Amino acid sequence: LMLMCGVAAGFGAVFGTPLAGAVFALEVLVIGRLEYVALFPVLLASVAGDAVCSAWGIHHTIYHLEMPQGAGQHAVLEAGLLFKAALAGVVFGLAGRFFAFLTHSLQHGFAKLLPRAVPLRPVAGGLLVIALTLMLGTRDFLGLGVHAPPQGQVSILSSFEDGGANPWSWLWKTVFTSVTIASGFKGGEVTPLFFIGSTLGNTLGTLLQAPVALFAALGFIAVFAGAANTPLACTIMGMELFGAPCAAYFATACFMAYGFSGHAGIYRAQRIGIAKHRTFPQPAAPLEKPGGFSPKPPPE
């Protein structure tokens, strides 16, 4: 329970999304199962974390999403646009799956290449990142990538504008981030996944002749939904960050991404409660709950 509260508080505080933080803590530990016993504690922790940040004068990034014409307090549904959001959700899920696969594969590769020289793994990863930066001739893919002070630099904010990302920005950010994390550097893959998703959404919006800003927002939340296996939390995050009128599009993209991202997400400790597909074997025994106890079977 304390672990879940810590996750909720951190998520709500860092991203300014207390409701999404609470649901994320309920959803992330076990795929396909929510821990309702912790509903109130995680909500309280997430709201408190966000309140503490606000009390210290810390401000979160504001994302501007232009709403479709006629949008009010409810989601505006357009069949063609909803289909495009579903199609993009499939791509977002595959992108999240690729990120997890590449990161885990590179971790195995670094361990095999330097089995005993563990301190040298970050050195090798750092040199590889430097080499990639020099090869590409840009610093677009270093750091979190939220803001872009230099003119023309790709960032999360720029991806919400037409021409604000290159067609392969998402792929290079995937490579840079996977190399960094796999070689031993820690510090978070969440915001880089937002970058990957928003730039991929920018590209898909252009290809599908859809609103670029909306699809950047869809990618922002859906790639992380697929990589972390948390579609509900990411749908709520979309509403907290971008507004509720496009909630149906957020849910469509996140749910599709979740369905196509596989079971091996970015968190190795994540367990499978209910498999996404029938072809995947279900757990043979009840999973142990985060509080350290297993649920008793119902009386026969």
N, C-alpha and C positions, 0 to 999 in steps of 0.2 A: 504493500500500500504506500509506503514512504517513497519507494522508487517511482511509482506512478505519479505521486504528488510532485516529486522533484522534476519529472519530465514535463508535467503540465505547467508548473511555475516557470521553468526555463523557456518553454515554447511560447507561452503567453507573453512573457516579458520581452523576449528577443524580437518577436515579430509584431507585437501589439495586437494579437488576436487571441484574447482570453478564452472565448468559446471554442475556437478551433484547438487551442492548446489542451483544454480539458478533454475533448473528444479524441484527440491524438493520443493522449496518455491511456485512454480506455481501449484504443484500437490497435496500438502498435505492438504490444507484447505478444499477442497471439492472433494469427491470421484467421479471420472469419468468426471471431468471438469477442464480444464486448464484456468487460468486467463491470457490470452494473452496480456491484456492491460498493464501488469507489466513486459513484457519481458525484455526490456532494463534496467529498474531500478534494477531488481533483479540480472541480470547478472553483472551489474556494482558493486553492493554491494558485491556479492560473490567474484568477482575477487579482489576487494579492500581488503576484509577481508583476503583472502589468501595472498595477497601481503604484508599486514601489518605483518602477522605472519612470512613470509620469511624475511622481513626487520629486525625483531627482532632476527633473527638467530634461529628460532624455526624450527626443522626438524620433518617431519612426518615419521611414520614407513614405511619401504619399504618391500613390499611383492614380493617374487620371485615365479613366475609361469612359469614352463618349458612348452614351446609351443610345440604343436604336430609337427611331422616331416612335412616339406613342408610348414609350416605356414609363410606367408609373411605379407603384409599389409592388407590382407582381411581375413575374417573368413574362416576357414577350416571346411567343412561340411562332416561328416561321419554319415550315416543314423543310424547305431546302437548306436553310441555315442549320437546322437541327441535325440533318443528315451529314452535313459537312463537319459539324462538331463531333459527331460520332466517328466519322472516318478519321478525323484528326486525332481523336482519342486513342484509336488503334495504334497510330504512329507514335503518339506520346508514350503509350505503354511499352512498345518495343524499344523506344529510346531509353526509358528507365531500366528495362531489362538488360539492354546492351551496356549501360553504365555499370550496373551491378556485376555483370559477367566480366567486363574488362577490368574492373577494380580487383575483384577476387582473383582473376587469372594473373594479373601483374603481381599481386601479393605473393602468389605461389612462385612466380618466376623470380622475384627478388630473393625469396627464401632459398630457392634452389641454386641460384647463382652465387649467393653469399650466405651459405648455411651457418657459418660460425661467426662471420664478421658482421654481426647485426648493426653496430654503429656505422658501418660503411654503407648501409642501404640508403639512408637519407642523403648521403653524399652522392651516391650514384644517381638517385632520383633528382637531386638538385641540379647536377650537371646535365642530365637529360632535359630538364625543363629549360635551362639556359640555352642548350643547343637548339631546342625547338623554337625558342623565342628569336634567336638569331636567324634561324632558317626562314621563319615567316616574316621577320622584319617588323613585328608589331608587338605591343605589350597589352593588346586587348584582352588576352586570356589569362592574365596574371591577377591575383587578388580576387576579391569577391565579385567585382564587376557590377556593382549597383549603380555607381555614378560614373560619368565619363567627362572629367574636366577638359581634356584636350579635344579640340574640334575634330569631329569625324570618328572618334573612338567608339567602338561598340560596347554597349552596356545594357543592363536590364531596362533602364529608363528609355534608352534610345530605341529598343526593340518594339516599343509601343507606337512608333512612328513609321510611316512608309519609308523604306530604304534605310531603316535604322539598324539593320543587321545584314551580314553577308549570308549567302545560302549555306555555307559550311561553318558558320560561327559556332553553332551548337556542337558540331562534331569535334572541332578543335578544343573547345572548352571541356568536352568529355575526356579527351586524351590528356590534357594538361592536369585536370583534377584527379583523374584515375592514377596517373603516374605519381602525383604528389602524395595522395593518401596511401597508395600501395607501397611506396618506399619508406613509409614510417612517419610522415608528417601528419599531425592531427590538428584539428581546429574546425572541422565541420564540412560536410558535403551538401548541406541543405541549401544554402544560398547559391552555390555554384549550380545546383540542380535547377533552381529558379532561373538562372541565367540560361542554362541549356534549354529549358522549356520555353522561355519567352522568345529566344532567338529562333528556335525551331518553329514556334507558333507564328512568328513574323514571316518566315519562309513559306509555311503552309497557307497562311492567309493570302499571300500573294499568288501562290499557285492555284488555290481554289477560288480566287476572286471573291474573297470574303473580307469582312472588316479586319484589318491588320491588328488594331489595338485589342479587339475582342479575342482574336486567336492567340495573341501574345499572352493575354491573361489566362486563356485556357491552358496553354503550354506551361505557364508559370506554376499552376497548381497541379496539372494532370501528370506531368513527368514525375514530380515528387510523389504523387498519389500512387503511381505504378511502382516506383523504386522502393518506397517505404511500405507499400501495401496498406495505405490508409485513405481510402476514397471518401469516407464520410467527413473526416477532419479536413481534408483538402477542399471539399465542396463548401464547407462552412467557412474556411479561410478565404475562398473566393468571394463569398458574400461580405465578409468583414472588410476585405481590402478593396474590393471593386464595386460593391453594392449588390443589392438583392434582385434588381430587375432581370438580370441575366442568369439567375440561379439554375434554370433548367438546362442551359448550355454548360454551366459549370459541372452540374451533376452528370450530364451525359458524357462529357469528356473524361471526367475522373473515373466513372464507373467502367467505361470502356478501357481506359488505361489499366485499371486494376485487373480486368479480365484477361488482358493480353500481356501482362508483365511477368507471368510465371510466379513461382513460389520462392525463388532465391532472391530476396531483396538485398538492400544495402546493409541491413542489420543481421549479422550472423546469429545473434542470440534469439531472434524472432522464431517462434514456434508455429506449427500449423495446428489450428483447432478444427477448422472445417476446410477441406480442400476446395480450391476454386473449380476444379473439374473432376468429374467422376472417374476419369482414368488415373487420377493421382490417388495413391493409397491413403485412407483415413487413419488417424492415430488409433493404435490398438487398445490403448487404455486412456482413461481420463487424464487430462493434463493437470499438472500441479498449478495451483493458482499463485499469483505473485506474492501473496501473503505467507506462503510456505505451507499451505495445506491443500489437500486434494478434495474435490467435491465428492460427497457420499452418493452412491448410486441410489436411485429412488426405490422404495420398497416394492417388491413384486406383488 
